[in-house]
Amino acid sequence: MYEPLQREALAFLRKESLDLFNRLHSISEDVEFVNQVHAAYPEVPILPNLRCGAWYTDPSIATDCPAYFKSTDGHFSNWSFNLRRPNLHLLPLIVAHEGTGIILVDSTRAGKRIPDALSKTLPIWCAVVNRAVLQVHPGKARWDTNLYTPPGAVSSQEHDQIEKRIDGWATALANSSYDLPDLRLPLRPMWITPASSSFPVISPEDRAFVPILCLSASRQVQDGIERRAAGFSYIQGSGDDHELWGLGLTPDMFWSHRAAILAASRSALPALVTYIVGAQSRPHVGKRATPIAKVHGCISVCATSDLPTDPRDWEQSVGYVVAGVAPPVKLPDASSILWIEAWEGKKGQMQFLQDILPRSTSFIHAQLLAGRRVCVACDTGTDFSIGIALVALQKFFDDAGEFILDCAQAADANKHSIRTRLEWIITSRPEANPSRTTLKRVNEFLLSPSSLRAPPSKPFPSRLSADESS
């Protein structure tokens, strides 16, 4: 008798949790708390932990230096310091503000008070960086290398298991190609949540560490949903997984149209969001092309949305490799531009190995020999473009980052040299996040003879002319 009623109630709660109106108004409520914390520390840089944190951090007050701490690196038994996302781009900001530290904003869904990214991934990062800095710059007195985790969120048993792995991760970081600054003070995480009775006191006098304030924006509620008198149901961690509920809305769009969005009625809101998303004809993913500093900017990477919309704005001194599902703009008809239609799914990964990498590599080499710089673009600017650039860096540049005129003189690739060149890319473009499958294809391309690669079952798409791509 009760089972149908229970199913109906669960279905209602599930539908309510995905409701656009509830989500956006819940985010707005959490933003008020974030702004309250920012007002308490007006001199402290505040930045989002992407992706979720961007919903809660007003771009007008945020420092343009987002972090990329993943909760999965803090999940139980999956603890990791991943050299593919080392977040070392934060260190110059921290050094510049060692007297105040920084505030890192994130959120989490029902069941937790603090997201794993802030309760474990970030503490791991602080401890690993502190110990690696001590290895690279020894002789520091009173240097705190302890692991700090929030007692209410991390058990003593889990803390101890993580602690045993810190030294190994620190040694790997110290032995990598990343440059570690000589920090004057070690890093130490501290936590703020809506349940905090008071905020930490930050006083630079006699302090022996740089505080990293971990701000969990959402209030913990039972079952993750709580009704409000203002006419919406509060949903804890609403900004998470916005692809499931946002109708294409992104944090940038939300902040650009926040007043209109929050003023819309529940019935009018979906149409308004659809209009906003549709008007954003070229969503901004990256920030123009990112030159790889290690090779003097000879190779750069970007998202296809960062490419010029006007064919006249394409640089004549640059060769472009553009691999995407569809041409993002009208491509100029020039010999210095290679467009490759990329397939999606498993077929796309095989095409990446058998077609995209060989063609783009040959093209890049010809452009470099002609004295041009090369820009590599893919749909996201974080995956295929990174793989293509990685292959080019391995094949055409030596370990010092200098261009090799005669490829026959290049040293043989190995996993260490490939990993080092990926670190070059990440140092310049921290948001680079190639999938494991893409990196596997890169290793296969560089480390396996071409004769051992399976031939394609049918021809891959050929380069489109400018007329065909319009």
LUMPA-322036 format. One record per residue: x, y, z of N, C-alpha, C in turn. Coordinates in steps of 0.05 Angstrom, whole numbers, plus 5000, padded with zeros to 4 digits. Layout:
N
XYZXYZXYZ ...
//
This chain:
470
501649765000500050005000501750255000 503950245016505550485019507650504997 508350284983510450294963509850494941 507450494929506850694908507150984919 506251034944506451304955509451374959 511051184968513951234971515251294945 514551144924515651194898514851464888 512351534892511351794883512852024898 513251984924514652184940517552214930 518851994925521652004916521852134888 519952074871519952194845519552494847 517852584865517452874869519953004879 521352874898523852994909525953004887 526052794870528052794849527553014829 524953054822524253264803524853534815 524253564841524753824854527753884856 529353684859532253724861533453814835 532153764813533153844787531754104777 529954214793528454444785530354684782 530254824759532055044753531655274773 529155334779528455554797529655504824 529355264835530455204861533455214861 534655114840537555104839538755384839 537755554822538955824819538555994844 536155974856535656124880537256014904 537755754904539455634925542355744922 543255754897545955864892546056154902 543956304896543956584905544056614935 542756434949542856444979545656384988 546956184976549756114984551656344977 551156484955552856704948552856914970 550656954983550557155005552457075027 552756815033554656735053557456775044 558056705019560756755008561457045009 559557225003560157515004560557605033 559157475051559557535080562457475088 563457245079566157165086568157355073 567557425047569357615033569457885048 567157975058567058225073568758205099 568857975111570457935135573457935129 574157865104577057865096577358025070 576858285070576858435045579458445030 581658405045584358415032585258145022 583757935027584657665020583557594992 585257504973584357424947582357184949 580157204935578156984935577956874907 577956614905577856484879576256224879 575056154857573355904856575055664852 574155444862575155174854573355074833 574355064808572654984786572054684787 569654594778567754774765565654894783 564954744803562654824820562955094833 565355154843565855404857565255654842 565355634815564855874798562055974801 560155804808557355894812557156084836 558856054856558556184881560456424884 562156474865564256684867563756904847 563057134856562457364839565057444824 564957434797567357504782568457784787 566657964797567558234802569358254826 569358054844571058064867573057834867 572757644849574557414848577157474834 579257354844581857364831581857184806 582957284785582957134760585156924760 584756724778586756504781585256264793 583356154778581755934789583455684795 582555524813583855284821582455044809 583854814809582854564796583254324814 582354354839582654124858580153944854 580653694847578453504841577753344866 575153324871574253154893575052864891 575252764866575952484862578752424872 580552624873583252584884583152564914 580852614926580552594955578652374964 577452234944575652014951577051794966 575551664983576751455000578151244984 580551184991582250984977583051064949 582351304941583251414915584851664918 585951704942587451944948589851974929 590252214921592352254901593352544900 595852574894596952834885597652784855 595952894838596252834810597953044796 600252964785602053144771600853264746 598553154737597253274714595453514721 594953554747593553784756594853884783 597253984782598754044806598054304819 596554484805595654734815597954914825 600254884813602555044821602255334811 600355384793599955654784598855834807 597955704829596955854852599255964869 601655844867603855914885604756204882 604956314858605756604856603656784870 601156714868599056874881599356844912 599856604921600256554950602656704960 604856694945607256834953606757134955 605257244936604657534936602857614959 601357414970599557484992600057305016 602557255022603257075044602357195071 601957455073601057575097598057525103 596557465082593657425085592757145077 594257015059593356765048591256805026 589756605020587656614999585156475009 582956534996580356395001579656234977 579155974980578355794958575455714963 573755764943570855714946569955464931 568455294944567355054932564754984946 563454774938560954684951560654384948 558754274962558253994961555353924965 554453704954551753624956551053494983 548653404986547653285011549453065021 549653035047551252825059553852905070 554853145062557453245071557253535078 558953615097559153895104561254035087 563253895080565554005064566053815041 566453915017567053734994569753604998 570053374987572653234988574953394977 574353564957576453734946577653924966 576054014986577054195007577854045032 576653815038577253675063579753495060 580253405035582453215031584353285008 583253344984585053404961586753654967 585553864977587054104983589054065006 588353935028590253875049592653705039 591953505022594153345010596053534995 594853714979596453894963598354064981 597254175002598854345020601254185032 600653945042602753785054604853695034 603953625010605853534989607653764980 606353994975607954234967609954304989 609154305014610954375036613354195037 612853935034615053745036616853745010 615553794987617153804963618954054963 617854284972619454524975621854484993 621454335015623554285033625754115020 624953925002626853764988628453934968 627054114954628454274933629954504946 628954614968630254844981630754765011 632754595017633054495044634154705063 634154635088635354805108633454995122 630854955118628855135130628355055159 628355255177627855205205624855235211 623855075229621055075238619155055214 619854875196618254845172616154625177 613654695177611454515184610754345160 611154085162610453905139608153725146 606653775168604453605177602153615157 600653405157598053395142595853485160 594253685151592053785167589453725152 587553595166584953535155582853615176 580453685167578353755186577353515201 577553505228576853265244573953175240 572153355236569353275233568753155206 570553195187570053095160571752855152 574152835165576052625159576752475184 576252215184576852055208579852035212 580651965237583451935243584651705228 583051495223584151265207584751345178 582851495166583351585139585651785138 585751965157587952155158590652005159 590851795175593351645177594051505151 592051395137592551265112593651465091 592451705091593451905072596251995079 596752035105599352125115601651945105 601151685103603251495095604151535066 602451665050603051695021604251965015 604252155033605152425027608052445018 609752295031612652315024613152224995 611752014987612151914959611252124939 608952244944607952454925609752694925 610852764949612652994951615252954935 616252714937618752644922618152654892 615852554883615152564855614952854845 613853024861613653304853616353434853 618053384873620653504874622453414850 621953164841623553064818622353124791 620053254790618753324765620153564752 619153644729620353884715619054144724 617154124743615854364753617854524770 617654794768619254974784617755034810 619054974833617855024859619155274871 617655484877618855724889619855664917 621755824926622755804953620955944972 618855814980616855934998618156015024 617256255035618356345060616856215083 614256145079612656015100611255775087 610855565103609255335093606355405091 604855235076601955275072600455115093 598155225101596455075120593555135115 591954915110589054955105587555015130 585455185127583455235149580755235135 578655185151576055145139573855325150 572155415132569855575139567355455125 565255415140562655325129560455495141 558055475130555755625142555255545171 556255305179555855225207558055325226 560055475215562255575232561155785251 561755755277560955945297562556205295 564956195285566656425281568556375259 569656585248571656565226574456565238 576356425225579056425234580256715235 581856765255583157025258585757015243 586157185223588557195207590257435215 592357385229594157595238596957525229 598257695213600957635203603057635224 602657755247604657765268605157485280 607757415279608657155291607256915280 606056935257604756705245606856545229 606856285231608856115219607955965194 605656055183604555925159602956115143 602356045118600556195100597856055102 595756185110593156055112591756025085 590855785079589155735056586355685066 584655885064581955865075580155715056 579155485064577455315048574555375055 573155505037570455605042568355415028 566955265044564755095033562155265034 561055325011559055535009556255445018 555555195014552855105019552355005047 550055055057549254965084548354675083 549254515102548454235102545554215112 543854085096541054045104540353755101 538353665117537453395116536253325089 537153105078536253005052537053195029 538653405035539553585014537553785005 535053785014533053975006531554085030 531054345030529654475052527954705041 525454705048523654915038524255185050 523955395034524355665042521755825040 521356025058519056195058518956365033 521256405020521356574996520256434971 519256194975517856064952519555864936 521755784947523455584933524455374954 525355154944526554944961529554964959 530855004981533755024982534954754977 536854744958538254494950541154534956 542254364974545054384981546854314957 548854474952550854424931549554444903 547754644899546254654874548054684849 550354814852552054864829553354614817 553254394831554554154821553154034797 554753934778553753794754551553954740 552254204733550154374721549254274693 550754094681549753994655547153844658 546553744682544153584686541653754689 542054004697539654174704539654454692 541954544682542254824675541254914647 540254724630539354794603541454944587 544054874593546155004578547355254592 546055334614547055574629549755504642 551555704641554155674654554455884675 556455854693556856064714557256344702 558856364680559256624668556656754659 554856594647552256694638550556774662 550656604683549056664707549856934719 552456984721553357234734552857474715 552957434689552457654671549557734671 547757554677544857604676543557544703 544957564725543957474751541357614759 541257874756538958024765536457934751 536557904724534257824709533457544715 535457364719534857084725533357054751 534357194772533157164798530457314800 529957504782527457644782525257494767 526057294751524057154734522456954751 519956924743518156724757519056444750 518056254766518755974761517955894733 515555974724514555894698516056024675 517056274679518356424658521356364657 522456254678525356224680526556044658 525455804652526655634631526855784604 524755934596524856074571527056294571 527356434594529356634596532156514594 532656294608535256164607535856064579 533855944566534155854538534956084520 533756314524534356554508537256644513 538056644539540756734546542856544534 542356284536544156094524544356114494 542056154481541956184452543356434443 543156644459544456904451547456884454 548456694470551256664474552256484451 552656594428553156434404555856294405 557756424419560456304420561256294450 560456084464561156074492564256084496 565056244516567956274521568956054538 570755894528571855674543574655734554 576355844538579055914547579456214546 581956294546582656574545584656614523 583756604499585556634475587556404475 589456404458591356194456593456214479 594155994491596155984512598855894500 600856064499603455974489604855804510 606255594501607755424519610455564523 610955654547613255824553615855674549 615955414555618355254554619555254526 617855274506618855264478618555544465 618655754482618756024473616256104457 613955974463611556044449611255934421 613055764413612955644386610355484382 609455364404606955204404605055344424 602555374416600555484434598055314432 596255334451593855164453591455344460 589155284448586755424455584255254449 581955354457579355234449578555354423 576955204408575955304382574355564386 573055594409571455834414573256084417 575856044420577756264422578856354395 578256214374579256284348577856534337 579256694321577956944310575456874294 573457044297570957004281571257124253 572957324251573457454225575957334212 575657214188577957094174580357294172 579857554172581957744169583657764194 582657664216584057684242585957454247 585957254230587757024233590657114226 592557054244595257144241596657004218 597957154201599357034178601856884187 602956964209605556834218605056594235 602456504237601756274254600456054237 601355804241599955574229597955474249 595555404239593355324257592555034252 592454874273591254604272588654614287 586454564274583754584286582454304284 582054174306580753914307578153934323 575853894310573353924325571153774312 568953754326566553614316565353764293 565454034294564454204272566054454271 566454574247567954824246566755034263 568255164281567155354299566455624286 567955684265567655944251568255884221 567956094205568656074177571756074175 572855854167575755834167576955954141 579056114144580356214120581455994103 581356024077582455814059585355874055 587055764072589855824071591455564077 593855544065595455304069596555284097 596355504112597355504140595255424160 592955314150590855234167590054944161 590054774181589254494177586754454194 584554394181582054324195581554024193 581153894216580553604216577953564231 576053444218573553384231573953144250 573453194276574052984296571452824302 571652564302569452404309569152394339 566752324349566252294377566252004386 566551954412566351684422568851524417 568451254418570751074414571951094386 570251144366571351174339573151424338 572451624353574051864353576851824365 577051644385579651594396581351434377 580151254362581751114341582551304319 580751484312581451684291583651864301 583651934327585652104339588451974335 588651714339591151574337591951534308 590151454291590751364264590751594243 589351804249589052014229589852294240 588652374262589152654272592052694279 593252514295596052544303597952534280 597752344261599652344238599452594221 596952674215596652914197597453164211 596653204236597353444250600353464255 601653244261604453244267606053324242 605353204219606653284194606253574187 603853674192603253954186604754144204 604854074230606254244250609154264243 610354034236613254034229613754224205 612054204185612454374161612154674169 610254734186609955014195612255114211 613354954229615655034245618055074227 618454894207620754924189620455184172 617955274167617555514152617755764169 618455724195618855954212616356054226 614155904224611655994236611355874264 609956014281608955904306606455744300 605655564318603455384313601455404336 598855434329596755434349595055194344 594555034365592954794364590354834379 588154784366585554834378583754584377 582254534398580154324397577654444410 575554294411572954394421573254514449 574754384467574954474495577554624501 579554584485582154694491583654554514 582554324522583754174545584353884539 583553774516583853494511585453424485 584053414463585453334438587653534431 587153794435589253994429591753944446 591353864471593553804489595153564479 593653354470594953114460596653174435 595553334416596953414392599453574399 599153774416601453934424603553764438 602653574454604553404469606253244449 605053134429606552984408608553164394 607753404387609453594374611853664391 611353714417613553784435615553554438 614553304437616353074440617953034414 616753064391618053004366619953224356 619253474362620653694349622253874368 622253814394623653984413625253804432 627753894439629453734457628653784486 630153664504629453674532629753954544 631154124530631554404539629354584526 627654474509625554634497626354774471 628654684460629554814435628654644411 628054784389627054664365629254494352 628554254343630454074330630054084300 631954194285631654214256631553944243 633253764252633353494240632153294260 629753204254628353024272629752764277 631552694258633052444261634852454285 635552704294637352734316635852754343 633252734342631652754366632052494383 632152524409632352294426629752134426 629951874430627651704430625751784453 623151774447621151834468621051614489 620551684513619951494534617851614553 616851464571614651564588615551804604 618051814612619052044628619052294611 620152274587620352514569617552614561 615652424557612952504550611652644574 611952534598610852654622612052934627 614652964622615953224626614653434607 614253354582613053544563610153614570 608753424581606053484590606153684613 608153664630608553854652609154134641 610654144618611054404606608454534598 606654374587604054484578602454574603 602254404623600654464646601754714661 604354754661605554984674604455244661 604155244634603155474620600155484620 598855254618595955244616594855054637 594455144662593654964684591054824679 589254934662586654804657586854564638 589254524627589654294609588954044624 587153874612586153644627585653414607 587753314593587253104574586252854588 584452714575583352464586585552254586 585152054603587051824604587151684576 584851674563584751544537586451694517 586251964517587852124499590852084504 591552094530594352054536595351774529 593551574531594251304523594851294493 593151434477593551444448596151594441 596851804456599351944452601651764457 601651614479603751424485604051214464 601751114455601750914434602951014408 602251264401603351394377606351434379 607251514402610151584405611951344411 610851144424612450924434612150664418 610150654400609750404385610350454355 611550254342611950284313609350314298 609250484278606750524263605750264250 607550084245606749824232605049654251 605149714277603649554296600849674301 600349904291597650034295595749914275 593349854285591349734267590449944246 590249874221589350064201586450134205 585550374196582750444199580950264182 578550204192576750034178575450174154 575350444155574450604132575650874133 575751014111577151274111575951474131 577751634143576951844161576152094145 574752274157573952524143576452664133 576252784110578452934099578153224106 580253384100580153664106578053804089 576453974102574354114088575554374077 574654454054575354714043573954934058 574755184054573455404068570555424061 569755364036566955374028565355154042 566554924044565154694056564754734086 566654874098566554904127564855134137 563855294119562255534126559455444134 
//
